[in-house]
Amino acid sequence: MSNKVDLSIKNKVAVIKLNDPSKLNALSVDVKRDLNLFLKELENRDDVEVIVLTGSGKAFCAGGDVKGMGERTTIESLEKISNTTNISLIIQSIKKPVIAAVNGYAFGAGFGLALSCDIVFANPSTKFGLTFNKVGLIPDFGTLYFLPRIVGPWKAKELIFSGAIIDVNEAKELNIVNQVSEDVLDYAIEFAEELADGPVQTLKFVKTILNQTTNSDLKGTITYENQAQVILQQTKDHLEGIQAFKEKREPKFVGK
């Protein structure tokens, strides 16, 4: 266990905080491992009824860790992307409500991480980013599943094709965000505590039934995302995108 993810429990509410602010809480190997472990642990803890997920510093999660991108083999890419996107499946399979308290940036897989949660609260400075096209990749982490179901397939294509960055007001209008609060973590915890004091078995059945009726193809969508992402990670455009990111310049794509 690293110190890149913190866990606290009070009043039947668990708060998982991504704690790597110098890297904007990107999904590094350590962060993903600890997040996986905590989620699996909390699923079976009797003293926890609701889970709140947030980030430290000025970001909720800046997405995938760019380090190592462009240098992996196909097998390595498939293993890495599967380990990452599996978190979405875990969040959805947990019967307990999972609330995202989004503070600041939620880009790339960080956007998908927020969408994977059952409820999304955000502070006024939050921005959601779909900038996968900057590195020649597609949205993953279940984003291609969740986003069209929230905003509609045509709007989702517009946002994804353009690599949109969505401010909190637009996100609220598009129903990506449930509520906006200046003190978003306190707001989320208070909301979670109210849920935890209620008929929690009802919440579990509601989540299970809604997921079974609306998320029946989530696993299949993630499989397609993973396969496409692995293929795209072998392209010249992806390598150029990563190099441009490291050199802080605009990428020059060639379509290969």
C-alpha positions as CSV (number, residue, x, y, z in Angstrom):
1,M,0.0,0.0,0.0
2,S,1.4,3.4,-1.0
3,N,0.5,6.8,0.3
4,K,-1.1,7.8,-3.0
5,V,-4.6,7.1,-1.9
6,D,-6.1,7.9,1.5
7,L,-9.1,6.2,3.2
8,S,-11.1,7.5,6.1
9,I,-14.4,6.2,7.6
10,K,-16.9,8.1,9.8
11,N,-20.6,7.8,10.4
12,K,-20.8,4.8,8.0
13,V,-19.4,6.9,5.1
14,A,-16.0,6.0,3.6
15,V,-14.0,8.7,1.9
16,I,-11.4,7.6,-0.7
17,K,-9.1,10.4,-1.6
18,L,-6.6,10.2,-4.5
19,N,-3.5,11.8,-3.0
20,D,-0.9,12.5,-5.6
21,P,-1.5,16.2,-6.2
22,S,1.9,16.8,-7.8
23,K,0.7,14.6,-10.7
24,L,-2.9,15.9,-10.5
25,N,-3.9,12.5,-9.1
26,A,-3.2,10.7,-12.4
27,L,-3.9,7.0,-12.5
28,S,-0.4,5.7,-11.8
29,V,0.3,2.1,-11.0
30,D,0.3,2.9,-7.3
31,V,-3.0,4.9,-7.4
32,K,-4.8,2.2,-9.4
33,R,-3.6,-0.6,-7.1
34,D,-4.6,1.2,-3.9
35,L,-8.0,2.3,-5.4
36,N,-8.7,-1.2,-6.4
37,L,-7.8,-2.6,-2.9
38,F,-9.9,0.0,-1.1
39,L,-13.0,-0.4,-3.2
40,K,-12.9,-4.2,-2.8
41,E,-12.3,-3.8,1.0
42,L,-15.2,-1.4,1.4
43,E,-17.6,-3.5,-0.5
44,N,-17.5,-6.0,2.4
45,R,-17.2,-3.8,5.4
46,D,-20.2,-3.7,7.7
47,D,-19.3,-0.2,9.0
48,V,-19.6,1.4,5.6
49,E,-22.8,2.1,3.7
50,V,-21.8,4.8,1.3
51,I,-18.5,5.6,-0.5
52,V,-17.3,9.1,-1.5
53,L,-14.5,9.4,-4.0
54,T,-12.5,12.6,-4.3
55,G,-9.0,14.0,-5.0
56,S,-6.5,16.2,-3.2
57,G,-5.2,19.5,-4.5
58,K,-6.6,21.2,-7.6
59,A,-7.6,18.0,-9.4
60,F,-10.0,15.1,-9.0
61,C,-8.0,13.0,-11.5
62,A,-6.1,14.1,-14.5
63,G,-6.5,10.7,-16.2
64,G,-4.0,8.1,-17.3
65,D,-0.4,8.4,-16.3
66,V,1.4,9.6,-19.5
67,K,4.7,8.1,-18.3
68,G,5.4,5.0,-20.4
69,M,2.9,5.8,-23.1
70,G,4.3,5.1,-26.6
71,E,6.8,2.6,-25.3
72,R,4.6,-0.4,-24.5
73,T,4.1,-3.6,-26.5
74,T,0.5,-4.7,-27.5
75,I,0.4,-7.2,-24.6
76,E,1.7,-4.6,-22.1
77,S,-0.9,-2.1,-23.4
78,L,-3.8,-4.5,-23.1
79,E,-2.8,-5.5,-19.5
80,K,-2.4,-1.9,-18.4
81,I,-5.6,-0.6,-19.9
82,S,-7.5,-3.6,-18.5
83,N,-6.2,-2.9,-15.0
84,T,-7.3,0.7,-15.4
85,T,-10.8,0.2,-16.8
86,N,-11.5,-2.6,-14.4
87,I,-12.0,0.0,-11.7
88,S,-15.1,1.2,-13.5
89,L,-16.6,-2.3,-13.4
90,I,-15.8,-2.6,-9.7
91,I,-17.5,0.7,-8.9
92,Q,-20.6,-0.3,-10.8
93,S,-20.7,-3.8,-9.3
94,I,-20.5,-2.5,-5.7
95,K,-24.0,-2.5,-4.3
96,K,-23.3,0.5,-2.0
97,P,-23.7,4.0,-3.5
98,V,-20.5,5.6,-4.8
99,I,-20.5,9.4,-4.9
100,A,-17.9,11.4,-6.8
101,A,-17.0,14.7,-5.2
102,V,-15.1,16.3,-8.1
103,N,-12.7,19.1,-7.2
104,G,-11.0,20.7,-10.2
105,Y,-9.8,18.8,-13.2
106,A,-11.4,15.5,-14.3
107,F,-9.7,14.8,-17.6
108,G,-9.4,11.6,-19.7
109,A,-9.8,8.5,-17.6
110,G,-10.5,10.9,-14.7
111,F,-13.7,11.9,-16.4
112,G,-14.6,8.3,-16.9
113,L,-13.9,7.7,-13.2
114,A,-16.4,10.3,-12.3
115,L,-19.0,9.0,-14.7
116,S,-18.6,5.5,-13.3
117,C,-19.9,6.7,-9.9
118,D,-23.6,6.7,-9.1
119,I,-23.9,10.5,-8.3
120,V,-21.5,13.3,-9.3
121,F,-21.1,16.5,-7.3
122,A,-18.6,19.2,-8.4
123,N,-17.2,22.5,-7.2
124,P,-17.4,25.7,-9.4
125,S,-13.9,25.3,-10.7
126,T,-14.4,21.8,-12.1
127,K,-13.6,21.1,-15.7
128,F,-14.2,17.8,-17.5
129,G,-11.8,17.0,-20.4
130,L,-12.3,14.7,-23.3
131,T,-8.8,15.4,-24.8
132,F,-8.0,11.9,-25.9
133,N,-7.7,13.0,-29.5
134,K,-4.6,15.1,-28.5
135,V,-2.7,11.9,-28.0
136,G,-4.4,9.9,-30.8
137,L,-6.6,7.8,-28.6
138,I,-10.3,7.3,-27.8
139,P,-12.2,7.8,-24.6
140,D,-12.0,4.8,-22.2
141,F,-12.9,3.9,-18.7
142,G,-16.4,3.3,-19.8
143,T,-16.8,6.9,-21.1
144,L,-18.1,5.6,-24.5
145,Y,-20.8,3.8,-22.6
146,F,-21.8,6.3,-19.9
147,L,-21.5,9.6,-21.8
148,P,-24.0,8.9,-24.7
149,R,-26.5,7.6,-22.1
150,I,-26.3,10.9,-20.2
151,V,-26.0,13.5,-23.0
152,G,-27.3,11.5,-26.0
153,P,-25.2,9.9,-28.8
154,W,-25.1,13.0,-31.1
155,K,-23.9,15.4,-28.3
156,A,-21.5,12.7,-27.1
157,K,-19.9,12.5,-30.6
158,E,-19.6,16.3,-30.8
159,L,-17.9,16.5,-27.5
160,I,-15.5,13.5,-28.2
161,F,-14.7,14.5,-31.8
162,S,-13.8,18.0,-30.7
163,G,-11.8,17.0,-27.7
164,A,-14.0,19.2,-25.6
165,I,-13.3,20.7,-22.2
166,I,-16.5,21.2,-20.3
167,D,-16.9,23.7,-17.5
168,V,-19.1,22.9,-14.6
169,N,-22.1,25.0,-15.8
170,E,-22.3,23.1,-19.1
171,A,-21.7,19.8,-17.3
172,K,-24.7,20.7,-15.0
173,E,-26.9,21.5,-18.0
174,L,-25.9,18.3,-19.7
175,N,-26.8,16.3,-16.5
176,I,-23.2,15.1,-16.1
177,V,-23.2,16.8,-12.7
178,N,-26.0,16.4,-10.2
179,Q,-25.2,19.4,-8.0
180,V,-22.5,22.1,-7.8
181,S,-21.2,23.2,-4.4
182,E,-18.3,25.4,-3.3
183,D,-17.4,22.9,-0.5
184,V,-18.0,19.9,-2.6
185,L,-16.5,17.3,-0.3
186,D,-18.4,18.5,2.7
187,Y,-21.6,18.6,0.6
188,A,-21.0,15.0,-0.6
189,I,-20.2,13.7,2.9
190,E,-23.3,15.3,4.3
191,F,-25.4,13.8,1.5
192,A,-23.7,10.4,2.0
193,E,-24.4,10.5,5.7
194,E,-28.1,11.1,5.1
195,L,-28.2,8.1,2.8
196,A,-26.3,6.0,5.3
197,D,-28.8,6.8,8.0
198,G,-31.7,5.7,5.7
199,P,-32.9,2.4,4.4
200,V,-29.6,1.3,3.0
201,Q,-30.9,-2.1,1.7
202,T,-33.3,-0.1,-0.5
203,L,-30.4,1.8,-2.0
204,K,-28.6,-1.4,-2.8
205,F,-31.6,-2.9,-4.6
206,V,-32.2,0.4,-6.5
207,K,-28.5,0.5,-7.7
208,T,-28.5,-3.2,-8.6
209,I,-31.7,-3.1,-10.5
210,L,-30.9,0.2,-12.4
211,N,-27.5,-1.1,-13.3
212,Q,-28.9,-4.4,-14.6
213,T,-31.5,-2.6,-16.7
214,T,-29.3,0.2,-18.1
215,N,-25.7,-1.0,-17.9
216,S,-26.2,-4.5,-19.4
217,D,-23.6,-3.8,-22.1
218,L,-21.0,-1.9,-20.0
219,K,-18.6,-4.8,-19.9
220,G,-18.9,-5.3,-23.7
221,T,-18.3,-1.5,-24.3
222,I,-15.2,-1.6,-22.1
223,T,-13.9,-4.6,-24.0
224,Y,-14.3,-2.7,-27.3
225,E,-12.6,0.4,-25.7
226,N,-9.7,-1.7,-24.5
227,Q,-9.1,-3.4,-27.8
228,A,-9.3,-0.1,-29.8
229,Q,-7.1,1.7,-27.3
230,V,-4.4,-1.0,-27.6
231,I,-4.4,-0.8,-31.4
232,L,-4.3,3.0,-31.3
233,Q,-1.3,2.9,-28.9
234,Q,0.7,1.4,-31.7
235,T,0.0,4.2,-34.2
236,K,2.4,7.0,-35.3
237,D,-0.2,9.6,-34.3
238,H,-0.3,8.3,-30.7
239,L,3.5,8.4,-30.5
240,E,3.5,12.0,-32.0
241,G,0.8,13.0,-29.5
242,I,2.8,11.8,-26.5
243,Q,6.0,13.5,-27.8
244,A,4.1,16.7,-28.4
245,F,2.7,16.5,-24.9
246,K,6.1,16.0,-23.4
247,E,7.5,18.9,-25.5
248,K,4.4,21.1,-24.7
249,R,3.6,21.8,-28.3
250,E,0.7,21.0,-30.7
251,P,0.9,17.6,-32.2
252,K,1.3,17.1,-36.0
253,F,-0.8,14.1,-36.9
254,V,-0.3,12.1,-40.1
255,G,-3.3,9.8,-39.9
256,K,-1.3,6.6,-39.4
